[in-house]
Amino acid sequence: MGFDYTNSRILNSQPGPMGFVIGNGEYAAIPMMGSTTKLMVIHNGLQLKVCRNRQSAMSFIDKHRKRKS
């Protein structure tokens, strides 16, 4: 049984950012509902921060990973 991938963003004239996962699912950046740019950073099931864009989410995750080590 396979997955059928669809482009659900095609019907939205202003789609939000795509979410992403870093590491082995350790960190995730999930798009916020109703926002065109904001991402919520999640680590081990806890909401850490709401970032304004993809770049700020990536830099926050990098800083948090270094601080944690």
Phi, psi and omega in degrees: 000117182258178178259142173256110181273135178235157176263087183285348180281350186291335183271350182262127182288333177231078182290148178283183180289155175279140176284163179210162180235138179241141182077202178271052182080014182289319178237144176220144174243115186250133179295142179278140180290134178084000180245146180267348182226339189284143177232141176258129180268127181239135179225120181052040177083000179254138177279117183268313187198152171256119182257152184286328181208179183297318182296317179292327176294318179294318180292323177297317179296318178299314179296320181292323178294319179292320180294325183288331183290000000 
